[in-house]
Amino acid sequence: MAYLKERIQFYRERIKQGRLKEMWRQTLWIYAYAKKYWVSMIFYTALGFVSTIVSLLMGFVSRDLVDIITGHQVGEVIKTFALMIGYGIGSSILSQITNYVSAYIGMKVDAEIKSDIFAKILETDWESLTNYHSGDLLTRWSNDASAISNGVLTFVPNVCIYVFKFLSALWVIIYYDWTFAVFAFLSLPVSLILSRTLLRRMVNNNKRSAAMGAKMSGFNQETFANIQFIKSFDLIRLYIKRLEQIQKEYITMKLDFQKMSIWTSLLMSTVGLAVSYSAYGWGIYRVWSGAISYGSMTMFLGLSGTLTGTVSNLTGLVPTIIGLTTSAGRLMDILDMPREDYSSYNEAVEYYEKYKKEGLTLSIQNASYQYKSGTEVFKDASLIARPHEVIALVGPSGEGKTTMMRIILSIIRLQGGSACLFGGNLATGDISKGIQLSPSTRRLFSYVPQGNTMFSGTIAQNMRNVKEDATDEEIVDALKLADAWEFVEKLPDTIYSEIKERGGGFSEGQAQRLSIARALLRKSPLLLLDEATSALDVPTEHRVLKNIMKDEYPRTLIVTTHRPSVLSVCKRVYKIQEKHLRALTEEEVYKMRHEF
């Protein structure tokens, strides 16, 4: 009675904590994926049923063979032995087919689920994603998504297969000699008690393991990405020491759980051996008393083992569902975050086509923005940029230049004011005549961010990332506009020369010009350069900007810069000051240029 009260109290506390409700929500989320693959699951289950039936038939044939041999019925031996070989070959072939089909379906489901989750992560609100380390995101996408795909395909089918295997073996035993079924159930209470103990530990262990895996992945990723920095500051020994510390934490966590698993396994093995030997002894007695044949005894022992094994298998699925719900919860943390809205994509395309020859004007009026951390960046800020104009944003570091670029690209959303595109070179206050900036309008922008953003692969592959059907001639033209062709044409394979990870093999200035060329190749009506010429010398910087503006394409160009030399080619200069954007006068621009 006391035990029952303790269990009721335990589950009442779990309900209060919301754990059972959370697990149910996670299970429903998994089901949403599982139902897409019901045909594969049915096929997988059917193969398991057929395999179980073949195993039962082999048990019957094995029984007959033993009885024939012990009864010295020589005439039946060859036929029965041949039948047994046939079942064995058939079972082996079926097993290989099952393994192949399961592997194929498993890889297909894994790829589809990962692709779906990959797309959803990329469409998730950027600022929300920044709460997670990139290593953690990678672990969730890779490990947790694989756990879901494996579970979707195998969990429900395995439950059905194990139950079918258990019931079919139980029916055969009861039909021929029900007494052997008793021994199969002797280990059931022990299995249930141990599974309950494991359940509590498994939930905590899975969470700790996932968090530690993410920590390890993040550490490794950052270390390999910053090897040059680590070498430069002679931090190799420090980072080796940090890795060893993380590994020590991971090993300690694993060993804690492993110790409990060892004791559990030893206890289960002891119980299993006791049950097996008891069943074996009972079988000998039944044969000795003439109640059953020796062949029947061997069959019953095998079926008793099947019953015990399937009970253990079903019990073992409890940790599986815990692992699945844990992985589902980690993915749901990300996928439940706000998603970007691309519903106006067609509207943006049609609007651009309408004003393609005239270009587009960007108008930001009375904008305000505050990060979720509470940092207010803009308040009542306004800006206008028209086709064939170069507009500059200046101001101290950390005052909001890059934030404004993110606003323009709709990577973050304004909390007040308006941000719109209008056809032609005249901006109007009537928002209904333009289109509001949104994720759908990003296709109208080309962007060169700070830092090196080149990918590994050839120069041509990098260029075609933004325009898949670009010809070699178009790529060369873009490289010339960005003043990059002068060094690319000297390379052994020109545009098919390899770029290493993070732009390796090229100087910072060369990588910047390649990035600018890539942006120009896209032929977008608006071009954003965020400190994109910082690594260029002044003459090269001027040539690149003048080349861009000489291009007849009606492009609107917005640059952020710390370098006064850029300002000489700008139509207007906006200074970020006290969370506002203020257009500088010609005198102020002149003074700023000559202060340096």
C-alpha positions, 0 to 999 in steps of 0.5 A, spaced: 500 500 500 505 504 501 509 503 495 502 504 491 501 511 494 509 512 493 508 511 485 501 515 485 505 521 488 511 520 484 506 521 477 502 526 480 509 530 481 511 529 474 504 531 472 505 538 476 512 539 473 509 538 466 513 532 464 508 527 462 504 533 458 511 535 455 512 528 453 505 527 450 506 534 446 513 531 443 510 524 441 505 528 437 510 532 434 514 525 432 507 522 430 506 528 425 513 525 421 511 518 422 504 518 419 508 521 412 511 514 412 506 509 414 507 505 407 514 504 409 512 502 416 507 497 414 512 494 409 517 494 415 512 491 420 510 486 414 517 483 413 518 482 421 511 478 421 514 474 415 521 473 419 517 471 425 513 466 422 519 463 418 522 462 425 516 459 428 516 454 422 523 452 423 522 451 430 517 446 428 522 443 423 527 442 429 523 439 433 521 434 428 528 433 426 530 431 434 524 427 435 526 423 428 533 422 430 532 420 437 527 415 435 531 412 429 527 414 424 532 414 418 527 414 413 524 421 415 531 424 417 533 426 410 527 429 408 526 433 415 533 435 414 532 438 407 526 442 409 530 445 415 536 447 410 530 450 406 527 454 411 534 456 414 536 458 407 529 462 406 530 465 413 537 468 411 535 470 404 529 474 408 534 477 413 538 480 407 532 483 404 530 485 410 536 489 412 537 492 405 530 494 405 530 497 412 537 500 410 534 503 404 528 506 407 532 508 413 537 512 409 531 515 405 527 517 411 533 520 414 535 524 408 528 527 408 527 529 415 534 532 415 532 536 409 525 538 412 528 540 418 534 544 415 530 548 411 526 550 417 532 552 421 534 556 415 527 559 415 527 561 423 527 568 425 535 570 425 535 573 432 532 567 435 537 563 432 543 567 435 541 564 442 544 557 440 551 556 439 552 554 431 555 547 434 549 546 438 545 547 432 549 542 428 548 537 433 541 538 434 540 537 426 545 531 425 544 527 431 537 529 434 534 529 427 537 522 425 534 519 432 528 521 430 528 518 423 531 512 426 525 512 431 520 514 426 521 508 422 523 502 427 519 504 433 512 503 432 513 497 427 518 494 432 512 494 438 508 491 433 513 485 431 515 484 438 508 483 440 506 479 434 512 475 436 510 474 443 503 472 442 505 467 437 510 464 441 505 464 447 500 461 443 504 455 441 507 454 448 500 454 451 497 450 445 502 444 446 504 445 453 502 451 457 506 450 463 512 452 460 509 459 459 510 460 467 517 460 466 517 466 461 513 470 465 518 469 471 522 475 469 517 480 467 516 483 474 524 484 475 524 487 468 518 492 469 522 494 476 528 495 473 525 499 467 522 504 471 529 505 475 532 506 468 526 511 466 528 516 471 535 516 470 535 515 462 531 522 462 536 526 465 542 522 462 539 523 455 539 531 456 546 531 459 548 527 454 545 531 448 548 538 452 555 535 453 555 533 445 553 540 443 558 543 448 563 538 445 561 540 437 561 547 439 568 547 442 571 543 436 568 547 431 570 554 434 577 551 435 578 549 428 575 555 425 580 559 429 586 555 428 590 561 426 588 565 432 590 559 437 597 559 433 598 566 433 597 567 441 601 560 442 594 557 445 595 550 443 597 547 450 591 551 453 586 549 448 588 541 448 587 542 456 580 545 455 579 539 450 581 534 455 577 537 461 571 537 456 572 530 455 573 528 462 566 531 464 563 527 458 567 520 460 565 522 468 557 523 465 557 516 461 561 512 466 555 514 472 550 511 467 554 505 465 555 503 472 548 503 473 547 499 467 552 494 469 548 492 475 542 492 471 545 487 466 548 483 471 541 482 475 537 481 469 542 476 466 542 472 473 534 472 473 535 470 465 539 464 467 535 462 473 529 462 469 532 458 463 535 453 467 528 452 471 525 451 464 530 446 462 529 442 469 522 442 468 523 440 460 527 434 463 522 432 468 516 433 463 520 428 458 522 423 463 515 423 465 513 421 458 509 428 457 512 431 451 518 428 447 525 431 447 524 435 440 518 438 444 522 440 450 527 443 445 522 447 441 519 449 448 525 452 451 527 456 444 520 459 445 520 460 452 527 464 450 523 468 445 518 470 450 523 472 455 527 476 449 521 479 447 519 482 454 526 484 454 525 488 447 519 491 449 522 493 456 528 496 452 523 500 448 522 505 454 529 508 453 528 508 446 521 513 446 525 517 452 531 518 447 526 520 441 522 525 446 528 528 448 531 529 441 524 531 439 524 536 444 531 539 442 529 540 435 522 543 437 526 548 441 528 551 435 523 549 430 517 552 435 521 559 434 518 564 430 519 563 422 520 568 417 514 570 412 515 569 405 508 569 403 509 576 398 515 573 394 511 573 388 508 580 389 516 582 390 518 579 383 512 582 380 513 589 383 521 588 380 519 586 373 514 592 373 520 597 375 526 593 372 528 599 367 527 604 372 530 601 378 528 601 386 528 607 391 529 604 398 525 609 403 526 608 411 521 612 415 521 613 423 524 607 424 525 604 431 529 598 433 531 594 440 534 588 440 531 582 445 537 583 449 534 590 451 539 594 447 536 600 443 539 602 436 534 606 432 529 611 434 525 615 429 531 614 424 529 615 416 533 614 410 532 614 402 536 611 397 535 612 389 537 608 383 544 610 381 546 613 387 551 611 392 549 612 400 553 612 405 552 610 413 557 612 418 558 612 425 562 609 431 563 602 431 557 598 435 552 604 433 548 601 428 551 600 421 550 593 421 544 593 424 541 597 419 543 593 414 540 587 417 533 591 417 534 593 410 535 585 409 529 584 413 533 579 417 531 583 423 524 586 423 522 594 425 518 595 431 516 602 429 516 606 423 516 603 415 521 600 410 519 600 403 521 599 396 518 604 391 519 604 383 523 609 380 527 614 383 522 618 387 520 615 394 513 617 396 510 617 403 504 612 401 506 605 403 500 602 399 504 604 392 510 601 394 512 594 397 514 593 404 521 590 406 520 583 408 524 576 407 520 576 400 524 582 398 531 579 399 531 577 392 532 584 390 538 585 394 545 583 393 549 584 399 557 584 401 558 583 409 564 584 413 569 579 413 571 573 409 564 570 406 567 566 400 566 558 400 570 552 399 570 550 391 572 554 385 571 561 384 566 560 378 562 555 383 562 561 388 560 566 383 554 561 381 552 561 388 548 567 387 546 566 379 546 558 378 546 559 370 551 565 369 555 564 363 563 564 364 563 571 360 558 574 365 562 571 371 568 575 368 565 581 366 563 581 374 570 580 376 572 586 371 567 591 375 570 589 382 577 590 379 578 582 381 580 580 374 587 582 374 589 577 379 584 572 377 586 571 369 593 570 372 591 564 376 593 557 372 585 555 371 582 562 372 575 562 374 576 555 375 581 556 380 580 553 387 578 557 393 580 554 400 575 554 406 574 561 408 577 564 402 584 561 403 589 562 398 587 569 397 589 576 400 583 579 404 583 584 399 582 579 393 577 576 397 573 582 398 573 583 391 571 576 389 565 577 394 563 584 391 564 581 384 559 575 386 554 580 389 554 584 382 553 578 378 546 577 381 544 584 378 540 586 383 537 593 384 540 594 390 547 593 393 549 593 400 556 593 402 558 593 409 565 595 410 566 591 404 572 595 401 576 596 408 581 591 406 582 595 399 587 601 398 584 607 396 586 607 389 583 600 388 577 602 392 575 608 388 576 604 382 571 599 384 566 604 386 566 608 380 566 601 376 560 599 380 556 606 378 559 607 371 555 600 370 548 602 366 544 597 370 539 602 375 542 600 381 541 603 388 548 602 392 548 603 400 555 602 403 557 602 411 564 605 412 569 608 417 574 610 411 572 618 409 575 616 402 569 613 400 565 619 401 567 622 395 563 618 391 557 618 395 551 622 393 549 623 401 552 621 407 548 619 413 551 619 420 548 615 426 548 619 432 544 618 438 539 613 435 537 617 429 540 618 422 542 625 420 544 627 413 550 630 413 551 637 409 556 638 404 561 642 409 560 636 414 562 631 409 568 635 406 570 636 413 570 629 415 574 627 409 579 632 410 580 630 418 584 624 416 
